[in-house]
């Protein structure tokens, strides 16, 4: 297996430039990666220009969606989309809405933390975010720099989780709408880390089956957050429903202690994704 289909750059909440991401992939012995920054295709052109012989990049993104619990409360579910038309009206419109809302939301979370006495500044968080909109991982890095927490994970667990008094919610796309949107844009929708965190509480086998009818193509079975039992369960669900089973590291550079290529996708599955997508992979 030579493919990792879930990676991030500094165009969202990773730390690597596209060139650094490609270098890390080559060093790990990968021949195919997917660029899946959060709710943006901003890094596509740069990484396409820097791909070298022997490497292939599947342009994609990680879409933010929500799905309801039985009590009506909403749970975050991330959705990987591969090889879709980034200029599709549905995708472009949704991303612009999210970009506008996220920019204001990030600043409000920072303001809440400052008001509560935490020693960070909005200016520094904007520097960390760079070309991207302020997101919670950027705020987490500022909290680490200030010595408030020891890791991004601790920042989320203690201060940035959805139930935190400092948190400000976004209006989110539903999971069903997300699958439909990616499929309508000619892409290949795959649920990211379906047994990680709260998503596991809503992504039952029945819910996953209901998504097949609107275009769901696969499940991210092998992920660092999945134990052996979760992997076995998801592999069975994927097999029973005719879904693709992928494996990915969810690499974020220095933001998370995850090694690129530590989880991988079967080469045959990669080829099936390529056959189904509208946009061709980036090659030298």
BALONU-785601 format. One line per field, with one value per residue: residue in one letter; x, y, z of N, C-alpha, C, CB in turn. Coordinates in pm, whole numbers. Glycine has a CB too. Example, Ala and Ser with C-alpha at 12.3 -4.5 7.8 and 13.67 -1.06 7.14 Angstrom:
torza <- [A/S]
npx <- [1319/1285]
npy <- [-569/-225]
npz <- [780/708]
capx <- [1230/1367]
capy <- [-450/-106]
capz <- [780/714]
cpx <- [1320/1290]
cpy <- [-330/3]
cpz <- [780/787]
cbpx <- [1131/1408]
cbpy <- [-447/-60]
cbpz <- [905/572]
***
This chain:
torza <- [X/X/X/X/X/X/X/X/X/X/X/X/X/X/X/X/X/X/X/X/X/X/X/X/X/X/X/X/X/X/X/X/X/X/X/X/X/X/X/X/X/X/X/X/X/X/X/X/X/X/X/X/X/X/X/X/X/X/X/X/X/X/X/X/X/X/X/X/X/X/X/X/X/X/X/X/X/X/X/X/X/X/X/X/X/X/X/X/X/X/X/X/X/X/X/X/X/X/X/X/X/X/X/X/X/X/X/X/X/X/X/X/X/X/X/X/X/X/X/X/X/X/X/X/X/X/X/X/X/X/X/X/X/X/X/X/X/X/X/X/X/X/X/X/X/X/X/X/X/X/X/X/X/X/X/X/X/X/X/X/X/X/X/X/X/X/X/X/X/X/X/X/X/X/X/X/X/X/X/X/X/X/X/X/X/X/X/X/X/X/X/X/X/X/X/X/X/X/X/X/X/X/X/X/X/X/X/X/X/X/X/X/X/X/X/X/X/X/X/X/X/X/X/X/X/X/X/X/X/X/X/X/X/X/X/X/X/X/X/X/X/X/X/X/X/X/X/X/X/X/X/X/X/X/X/X/X/X/X/X/X/X/X/X/X/X/X/X/X/X/X/X/X/X/X/X/X/X/X/X/X/X/X/X]
npx <- [85/62/-52/-186/-470/-564/-472/-333/-254/-92/-285/-520/-560/-314/50/246/377/250/469/636/470/462/731/750/579/715/943/828/779/553/339/108/-98/-373/-483/-649/-757/-942/-1257/-1180/-1025/-796/-526/-482/-380/-115/2/-34/141/380/417/617/787/683/510/170/-116/-429/-669/-867/-1092/-1178/-1489/-1699/-1962/-2283/-2472/-2781/-2840/-3063/-3202/-3209/-2993/-2692/-2417/-2076/-1961/-1715/-1644/-1487/-1406/-1327/-1167/-1356/-1544/-1427/-1534/-1800/-2130/-2271/-2074/-1889/-2050/-2127/-1880/-1798/-1990/-1927/-1664/-1696/-1852/-1688/-1460/-1548/-1637/-1404/-1261/-1436/-1422/-1158/-1173/-1346/-1184/-974/-1112/-1173/-933/-715/-381/-352/-353/-555/-420/-188/-301/-409/-171/-72/-271/-231/-278/-522/-862/-931/-925/-1016/-783/-576/-610/-562/-288/-188/-255/-88/164/153/177/-42/-159/-42/-63/-230/-448/-505/-585/-828/-970/-989/-1060/-1165/-1366/-1695/-1884/-1774/-1762/-1639/-1673/-1803/-2067/-2107/-2332/-2417/-2367/-2578/-2507/-2621/-2674/-2411/-2296/-2459/-2389/-2113/-2125/-2288/-2114/-1950/-1773/-1614/-1750/-1645/-1678/-1504/-1295/-1509/-1553/-1446/-1444/-1738/-1878/-1905/-2128/-2351/-2324/-2448/-2486/-2724/-2766/-2544/-2602/-2829/-2714/-2589/-2772/-2783/-2540/-2303/-1974/-1771/-1593/-1370/-1180/-937/-775/-588/-736/-899/-960/-883/-1128/-1311/-1216/-1261/-1542/-1620/-1507/-1665/-1916/-1865/-1809/-2054/-2223/-2116/-1926/-1630/-1330/-1113/-783/-605/-379/-449/-282/-126/108/317/116/-20/56/95/206/277/143/114/-119/-277/-417/-548/-403/-570/-817/-768/-747/-1009/-1137/-1021/-1124/-1392/-1407/-1447/-1247/-911/-629/-339/-35/315]
npy <- [-120/214/461/750/894/1122/1417/1728/2077/2399/2554/2499/2363/2244/2233/2215/2338/2292/2190/2093/1896/1716/1641/1509/1298/1159/1081/901/693/696/693/801/1062/1225/1554/1711/1953/2146/2231/2377/2441/2572/2508/2354/2442/2515/2276/2116/2232/2157/1887/1602/1365/1031/1070/1117/1320/1333/1567/1708/1754/1812/1807/1991/1875/1814/1585/1471/1361/1129/1292/1529/1701/1820/1657/1672/1563/1458/1475/1334/1447/1357/1444/1620/1881/2186/2428/2395/2510/2453/2360/2577/2789/2701/2686/2953/3069/2937/3021/3296/3292/3144/3301/3516/3368/3246/3467/3551/3338/3363/3616/3556/3386/3558/3746/3580/3566/3434/3423/3510/3656/3814/3905/3745/3491/3529/3554/3293/3153/3239/3228/3112/3091/3174/2903/2650/2480/2665/2849/2677/2630/2883/2890/2687/2802/3004/2866/2762/2518/2184/2057/2037/1866/1871/2135/2131/1946/2076/2350/2417/2257/2160/2206/2396/2700/2900/2854/2916/2846/2728/2761/2466/2244/1969/1618/1455/1645/1717/1482/1458/1699/1673/1448/1552/1735/1576/1429/1198/1082/1011/897/1043/915/756/632/788/998/1196/1142/870/808/862/756/500/165/161/434/486/314/442/661/568/566/831/881/816/687/557/447/564/340/249/434/651/698/480/176/-182/-319/-129/-95/-351/-364/-150/-234/-456/-333/-174/-374/-514/-320/-253/-52/153/88/278/389/610/868/1118/1337/1625/1772/1944/1990/1774/1460/1265/1042/1082/854/652/514/351/327/65/0/-78/20/293/326/276/497/700/633/694/967/1314/1502/1487/1323/1501/1503/1476]
npz <- [0/-95/-54/105/204/338/430/554/502/557/447/570/870/907/928/735/423/86/-64/139/241/25/23/270/220/16/156/331/167/7/-281/-365/-251/-89/-89/158/282/525/421/191/-126/-160/-164/-387/-644/-591/-495/-716/-894/-792/-785/-836/-1053/-1008/-801/-706/-668/-522/-559/-306/-25/320/440/657/845/1004/1206/1342/1682/1851/2027/1898/1919/1765/1604/1517/1205/989/643/376/55/-270/-578/-696/-865/-799/-866/-881/-830/-594/-410/-412/-324/-67/63/60/225/466/503/547/782/953/984/1142/1361/1465/1560/1760/1943/2028/2147/2358/2509/2577/2730/2941/3061/2950/2820/2532/2201/1949/1727/1719/1677/1425/1280/1304/1168/909/565/583/716/1058/1272/1515/1568/1513/1720/1929/1895/1960/2228/2318/2269/2456/2685/2811/2757/2685/2443/2121/2135/2412/2435/2295/2449/2696/2655/2400/2304/2181/2382/2543/2739/2602/2339/2009/1801/1460/1182/1035/755/678/719/523/321/267/156/-72/-200/-264/-432/-637/-744/-884/-734/-499/-218/113/439/702/961/1112/1360/1553/1836/1901/1669/1641/1789/1639/1386/1300/1168/1024/967/808/595/493/374/150/-56/-133/-239/-97/-97/43/345/592/712/834/1062/1278/1514/1545/1702/1703/1714/1619/1358/1252/1270/1099/859/806/775/549/360/352/249/9/-1/-44/132/307/418/625/742/848/857/994/992/1218/1397/1503/1655/1444/1198/859/632/818/832/562/225/26/-292/-504/-425/-435/-713/-787/-676/-829/-1082/-1044/-995/-1103/-1153/-1262/-1109/-979/-1147/-1237]
capx <- [0/148/-139/-244/-575/-619/-361/-364/-145/-116/-403/-626/-507/-184/165/332/341/232/598/681/384/509/860/723/519/821/1029/754/763/421/333/-18/-160/-486/-481/-786/-770/-1078/-1350/-1113/-936/-698/-391/-475/-294/25/53/-30/261/503/424/731/774/673/410/39/-198/-573/-724/-988/-1116/-1253/-1607/-1758/-2107/-2342/-2581/-2851/-2869/-3207/-3263/-3206/-2866/-2611/-2283/-1987/-1916/-1632/-1669/-1382/-1451/-1214/-1177/-1479/-1529/-1427/-1611/-1943/-2200/-2306/-1953/-1834/-2138/-2120/-1749/-1794/-2069/-1852/-1547/-1741/-1896/-1577/-1369/-1603/-1646/-1271/-1228/-1519/-1368/-1039/-1218/-1400/-1071/-903/-1197/-1164/-802/-608/-281/-332/-403/-613/-316/-101/-377/-415/-40/-65/-365/-174/-373/-650/-949/-899/-999/-978/-643/-489/-623/-493/-143/-160/-262/35/275/140/200/-168/-179/78/-86/-355/-553/-542/-659/-965/-1034/-1009/-1109/-1218/-1469/-1824/-1959/-1698/-1823/-1569/-1700/-1911/-2105/-2135/-2441/-2348/-2431/-2610/-2428/-2688/-2648/-2270/-2279/-2525/-2316/-1991/-2164/-2338/-1998/-1870/-1671/-1627/-1763/-1604/-1687/-1376/-1289/-1647/-1560/-1371/-1514/-1884/-1936/-1937/-2258/-2461/-2301/-2484/-2490/-2844/-2744/-2449/-2674/-2918/-2634/-2550/-2872/-2761/-2411/-2184/-1891/-1678/-1567/-1230/-1178/-810/-744/-522/-831/-979/-898/-904/-1271/-1375/-1175/-1332/-1683/-1635/-1477/-1784/-2021/-1826/-1825/-2197/-2291/-2046/-1853/-1485/-1268/-986/-699/-537/-313/-502/-157/-137/238/355/-1/-62/162/58/305/218/158/104/-232/-275/-529/-510/-385/-687/-922/-731/-781/-1155/-1171/-980/-1218/-1523/-1401/-1457/-1119/-798/-522/-226/89/421]
capy <- [0/332/579/810/976/1223/1501/1871/2172/2528/2617/2489/2357/2179/2325/2201/2390/2179/2131/2015/1778/1624/1587/1413/1179/1085/1021/789/589/703/729/875/1124/1315/1681/1723/2061/2166/2322/2465/2386/2679/2455/2267/2491/2511/2139/2065/2286/2107/1741/1554/1231/925/1106/1154/1386/1341/1688/1682/1841/1754/1891/1994/1854/1774/1487/1478/1250/1105/1403/1647/1773/1795/1604/1697/1449/1506/1403/1353/1449/1344/1457/1690/2010/2289/2543/2363/2616/2410/2358/2711/2869/2654/2723/3097/3093/2890/3107/3421/3268/3093/3411/3584/3275/3230/3587/3553/3242/3425/3722/3492/3336/3675/3798/3488/3581/3354/3517/3504/3775/3789/3930/3627/3382/3557/3520/3147/3108/3271/3255/3048/3149/3129/2786/2611/2439/2784/2900/2580/2654/3003/2850/2612/2900/3081/2777/2728/2374/2117/2000/2075/1782/1923/2260/2096/1879/2165/2486/2446/2160/2221/2245/2494/2833/2990/2811/2978/2748/2765/2692/2360/2161/1837/1511/1415/1750/1711/1370/1495/1808/1618/1362/1637/1801/1476/1378/1068/1110/907/948/1044/863/743/582/880/1099/1191/1090/729/793/881/685/361/95/203/569/473/254/542/756/506/604/968/892/781/591/481/473/563/229/253/571/641/701/358/55/-301/-351/-32/-127/-472/-330/-66/-316/-538/-245/-138/-493/-545/-215/-228/75/148/97/349/405/739/913/1246/1409/1769/1831/1953/2016/1650/1358/1162/1029/1062/717/551/434/360/274/-32/62/-106/113/424/329/286/637/777/604/753/1111/1401/1571/1395/1346/1584/1429/1557]
capz <- [0/-110/-60/225/143/432/476/564/491/622/389/670/1007/912/939/618/292/-7/-98/255/247/-77/68/377/158/-53/259/389/67/-55/-423/-383/-135/-115/-15/208/378/571/355/96/-229/-182/-186/-505/-753/-550/-489/-854/-959/-727/-792/-913/-1107/-908/-699/-756/-565/-545/-498/-228/89/432/457/791/844/1132/1200/1471/1771/1866/2099/1813/1927/1646/1624/1405/1124/879/519/276/-83/-362/-724/-731/-932/-696/-913/-875/-759/-459/-328/-400/-241/72/120/84/346/582/521/607/919/1033/1016/1257/1472/1524/1637/1880/2039/2085/2237/2479/2589/2631/2837/3055/3123/2889/2766/2388/2132/1819/1626/1708/1617/1281/1225/1297/1064/779/457/612/818/1194/1316/1651/1581/1521/1856/2015/1886/2038/2369/2345/2275/2580/2798/2877/2738/2634/2310/2055/2192/2544/2415/2259/2562/2809/2629/2267/2265/2146/2501/2621/2745/2510/2202/1933/1700/1322/1116/963/654/728/659/399/223/229/63/-198/-263/-324/-544/-745/-803/-952/-645/-433/-75/207/577/772/1100/1163/1497/1640/1913/1908/1545/1659/1854/1544/1261/1310/1040/953/915/696/483/435/297/23/-156/-180/-305/-19/-169/124/487/633/808/908/1106/1409/1624/1545/1756/1620/1708/1530/1221/1210/1251/981/742/781/722/412/276/338/174/-117/9/-45/265/294/536/614/865/898/886/1010/1019/1360/1481/1568/1657/1349/1092/727/586/923/787/417/147/-77/-423/-587/-383/-490/-855/-798/-649/-947/-1190/-1015/-980/-1220/-1173/-1269/-1010/-1021/-1168/-1298]
cpx <- [89/68/-189/-343/-639/-503/-402/-237/-181/-230/-527/-559/-381/-73/255/283/314/364/652/598/432/643/841/665/625/910/961/732/628/434/206/-59/-284/-467/-624/-795/-917/-1152/-1282/-1034/-823/-558/-375/-375/-147/79/59/97/389/514/541/704/772/572/281/-41/-343/-624/-855/-1005/-1186/-1366/-1661/-1909/-2153/-2453/-2647/-2848/-3021/-3276/-3261/-3077/-2775/-2469/-2200/-1947/-1837/-1644/-1558/-1443/-1329/-1255/-1308/-1445/-1539/-1506/-1761/-2014/-2234/-2187/-1901/-1919/-2132/-1989/-1740/-1873/-1989/-1730/-1586/-1779/-1779/-1481/-1418/-1608/-1512/-1233/-1310/-1470/-1244/-1078/-1273/-1287/-993/-982/-1189/-1025/-689/-514/-251/-387/-459/-508/-227/-175/-389/-282/-27/-154/-312/-281/-510/-734/-908/-988/-947/-835/-545/-492/-551/-342/-103/-162/-139/154/273/159/74/-194/-51/62/-215/-471/-599/-621/-805/-1038/-1073/-1085/-1186/-1324/-1603/-1904/-1889/-1771/-1757/-1604/-1814/-1943/-2121/-2265/-2380/-2434/-2465/-2524/-2490/-2661/-2504/-2243/-2338/-2446/-2189/-2024/-2212/-2225/-1903/-1763/-1706/-1633/-1731/-1612/-1552/-1392/-1427/-1660/-1476/-1466/-1666/-1948/-1979/-2076/-2375/-2444/-2323/-2481/-2611/-2828/-2651/-2519/-2765/-2843/-2590/-2644/-2851/-2619/-2288/-2107/-1803/-1671/-1416/-1217/-1054/-772/-680/-617/-916/-901/-934/-1052/-1344/-1341/-1250/-1479/-1703/-1604/-1596/-1896/-1990/-1848/-1972/-2269/-2225/-1972/-1703/-1433/-1131/-910/-614/-482/-379/-385/-180/-1/267/236/-50/51/121/161/234/246/143/-20/-244/-397/-476/-504/-506/-803/-894/-773/-932/-1201/-1138/-1079/-1352/-1523/-1409/-1323/-1006/-698/-412/-102/191/403]
cpy <- [124/462/619/915/1077/1302/1648/1955/2300/2605/2593/2481/2270/2282/2320/2288/2271/2112/2046/1888/1673/1561/1482/1284/1095/1013/899/676/586/740/807/934/1199/1438/1711/1830/2086/2273/2423/2384/2485/2627/2375/2315/2481/2369/2078/2110/2225/1955/1700/1410/1127/952/1148/1212/1386/1469/1658/1784/1760/1850/1879/1979/1820/1671/1481/1346/1232/1220/1533/1727/1729/1752/1631/1566/1506/1413/1436/1349/1447/1374/1520/1822/2120/2413/2514/2464/2578/2413/2498/2799/2831/2695/2873/3132/3054/2977/3236/3400/3226/3204/3487/3497/3259/3347/3594/3455/3300/3534/3665/3443/3451/3734/3712/3489/3500/3445/3496/3632/3735/3808/3808/3511/3403/3526/3369/3095/3136/3302/3196/3126/3095/3011/2744/2558/2556/2843/2807/2601/2780/2973/2769/2706/2975/2996/2737/2578/2315/2064/2054/1995/1830/2052/2232/2035/1976/2293/2504/2347/2230/2269/2349/2628/2934/2964/2891/2886/2811/2699/2590/2294/2026/1733/1467/1517/1746/1600/1405/1601/1757/1533/1445/1711/1702/1412/1245/1092/989/965/934/993/846/684/666/977/1085/1136/945/708/806/800/536/296/138/343/563/415/356/642/700/552/744/989/858/669/507/524/471/461/234/397/561/641/574/242/-65/-334/-258/-62/-249/-442/-251/-144/-403/-453/-210/-255/-522/-445/-183/-96/51/163/160/349/529/783/1033/1336/1560/1838/1831/1973/1893/1549/1239/1160/1009/918/611/463/456/294/175/36/38/-12/253/432/337/430/723/756/675/905/1186/1465/1469/1424/1435/1495/1521/1559]
cpz <- [0/-112/78/176/239/490/472/550/566/556/473/806/1018/924/815/502/200/-44/17/270/146/-36/176/320/88/48/322/289/-1/-203/-456/-250/-182/-29/27/317/409/491/264/-6/-256/-210/-313/-609/-715/-548/-629/-925/-906/-726/-882/-961/-995/-798/-768/-641/-609/-480/-428/-119/197/465/599/780/985/1107/1337/1549/1779/1938/2020/1820/1813/1682/1498/1337/1007/760/420/137/-174/-505/-770/-801/-828/-736/-920/-786/-616/-366/-305/-309/-94/137/147/208/470/610/592/754/1008/1073/1139/1380/1543/1611/1766/1986/2107/2185/2367/2570/2652/2748/2962/3119/3062/2809/2617/2327/1996/1709/1607/1644/1467/1213/1206/1184/925/676/484/710/955/1229/1453/1664/1584/1662/1954/2012/1964/2187/2410/2361/2407/2704/2872/2871/2678/2492/2251/2112/2328/2532/2381/2379/2673/2775/2499/2220/2247/2267/2586/2627/2651/2364/2140/1816/1562/1277/1021/856/715/655/526/289/174/130/-73/-273/-332/-446/-663/-816/-869/-867/-583/-283/12/348/645/915/1166/1304/1592/1708/1899/1781/1560/1718/1757/1416/1277/1171/958/892/795/574/415/347/162/-87/-210/-231/-224/-88/-79/269/510/747/896/935/1243/1529/1636/1604/1668/1606/1613/1384/1168/1182/1122/853/705/720/576/317/249/248/40/-118/2/98/250/426/520/748/930/939/890/1028/1167/1452/1556/1559/1571/1236/958/683/694/905/636/354/44/-214/-514/-553/-437/-637/-875/-772/-771/-1062/-1169/-1016/-1112/-1254/-1173/-1158/-1068/-1033/-1234/-1449]
cbpx <- [-96/231/-258/-133/-682/-704/-235/-433/-113/11/-425/-719/-613/-163/246/339/455/163/699/672/237/524/949/627/410/906/1064/620/788/332/342/-129/-60/-624/-421/-837/-704/-1078/-1430/-1021/-1015/-694/-352/-611/-330/42/-36/-154/266/508/291/860/887/805/463/-34/-149/-648/-746/-985/-1200/-1161/-1715/-1721/-2146/-2398/-2530/-2994/-2807/-3231/-3193/-3317/-2796/-2606/-2288/-1863/-2038/-1484/-1809/-1272/-1539/-1154/-1161/-1566/-1637/-1284/-1562/-1964/-2327/-2364/-1844/-1821/-2279/-2136/-1637/-1848/-2200/-1809/-1482/-1861/-2004/-1501/-1356/-1739/-1695/-1168/-1253/-1664/-1334/-949/-1324/-1491/-977/-882/-1342/-1198/-813/-668/-154/-400/-291/-733/-232/-48/-517/-453/72/-107/-500/-87/-319/-627/-1098/-918/-986/-1073/-607/-534/-773/-527/-100/-262/-389/63/266/4/291/-285/-302/115/-89/-345/-506/-416/-595/-967/-943/-878/-994/-1107/-1480/-1908/-1987/-1558/-1817/-1418/-1733/-1873/-2233/-2018/-2535/-2300/-2339/-2760/-2419/-2841/-2680/-2185/-2344/-2667/-2280/-1912/-2274/-2439/-1924/-1808/-1644/-1508/-1905/-1459/-1798/-1315/-1204/-1724/-1513/-1264/-1471/-1939/-1837/-1833/-2273/-2473/-2159/-2623/-2491/-2964/-2686/-2329/-2757/-2992/-2512/-2550/-3010/-2791/-2395/-2223/-1805/-1544/-1639/-1180/-1184/-697/-873/-428/-922/-1024/-943/-830/-1333/-1331/-1023/-1319/-1736/-1543/-1353/-1833/-2033/-1679/-1758/-2263/-2298/-2143/-1889/-1427/-1257/-1010/-611/-632/-170/-599/-50/-225/246/451/-113/-192/191/-86/401/274/288/100/-366/-148/-608/-611/-259/-731/-934/-578/-727/-1224/-1095/-837/-1241/-1572/-1277/-1561/-1096/-728/-461/-202/65/562]
cbpy <- [1/320/553/874/887/1155/1478/1901/2203/2611/2567/2366/2304/2093/2292/2055/2482/2227/2242/2099/1815/1696/1700/1473/1221/1180/1125/837/459/805/604/782/1219/1245/1799/1588/2189/2203/2397/2562/2356/2769/2371/2257/2636/2574/2052/2112/2435/2158/1680/1560/1201/902/1221/1032/1531/1215/1797/1543/1965/1728/1854/2127/1742/1898/1345/1520/1274/975/1423/1735/1748/1919/1452/1773/1361/1519/1440/1245/1572/1203/1323/1717/2028/2328/2585/2218/2654/2271/2273/2775/2857/2502/2681/3175/3014/2746/3139/3477/3161/2985/3507/3635/3140/3211/3712/3521/3108/3484/3808/3374/3252/3783/3808/3347/3545/3243/3505/3377/3879/3881/4051/3587/3370/3704/3572/3084/3176/3157/3200/2910/3117/3245/2669/2508/2347/2891/2915/2437/2668/3113/2769/2511/3000/3147/2841/2806/2345/2004/1846/2054/1641/1946/2343/1998/1773/2201/2578/2448/2047/2123/2125/2513/2884/2977/2662/3122/2678/2726/2792/2256/2146/1806/1391/1400/1888/1691/1241/1546/1914/1534/1265/1738/1880/1535/1476/972/1159/855/873/1185/956/658/436/957/1239/1330/1103/664/896/1027/712/345/-56/201/662/386/133/616/797/352/593/1067/1026/740/663/490/368/707/95/180/663/754/820/324/30/-420/-342/111/-151/-581/-249/55/-405/-603/-115/-93/-615/-548/-89/-231/148/259/-45/494/282/845/946/1224/1375/1800/1972/2067/2070/1595/1311/1187/911/1165/701/618/474/297/388/-150/8/-253/117/449/205/190/689/737/453/704/1148/1509/1679/1405/1213/1700/1302/1503]
cbpz <- [124/-237/-153/320/88/547/390/698/343/619/248/645/1100/788/1062/574/233/-132/-134/382/220/-212/119/481/58/-139/367/442/128/18/-510/-439/-62/-87/-102/264/324/717/459/168/-358/-61/-72/-569/-787/-413/-396/-932/-942/-585/-844/-828/-1205/-847/-607/-820/-539/-489/-604/-169/49/557/355/865/744/1208/1156/1449/1914/1942/2230/1848/2064/1560/1656/1452/1075/923/462/291/-111/-353/-788/-605/-1042/-663/-1050/-822/-832/-462/-394/-537/-290/78/25/-37/341/561/386/529/922/955/896/1226/1425/1416/1553/1844/1970/1974/2168/2441/2501/2521/2790/3011/3263/2797/2844/2326/2115/1794/1666/1847/1682/1257/1316/1431/1082/730/326/665/788/1298/1215/1701/1467/1417/1896/1971/1739/2005/2396/2232/2158/2585/2893/2813/2645/2725/2316/1902/2203/2629/2304/2140/2617/2868/2629/2170/2369/2068/2584/2561/2888/2529/2199/1883/1741/1230/1040/1060/529/710/755/421/281/352/119/-171/-159/-221/-501/-690/-696/-1071/-537/-471/-45/175/657/773/1186/1071/1502/1559/1867/1935/1430/1749/1963/1509/1210/1375/1061/1047/1023/737/530/544/376/34/-97/-68/-352/126/-268/65/578/677/733/829/1108/1424/1608/1403/1904/1679/1848/1566/1214/1317/1371/991/768/912/807/408/341/475/256/-230/140/-137/332/247/559/559/836/1018/782/1129/963/1379/1397/1504/1802/1293/1121/624/521/1061/862/362/79/-80/-488/-570/-230/-477/-925/-700/-525/-990/-1200/-881/-910/-1197/-1062/-1406/-964/-920/-1255/-1261]
***
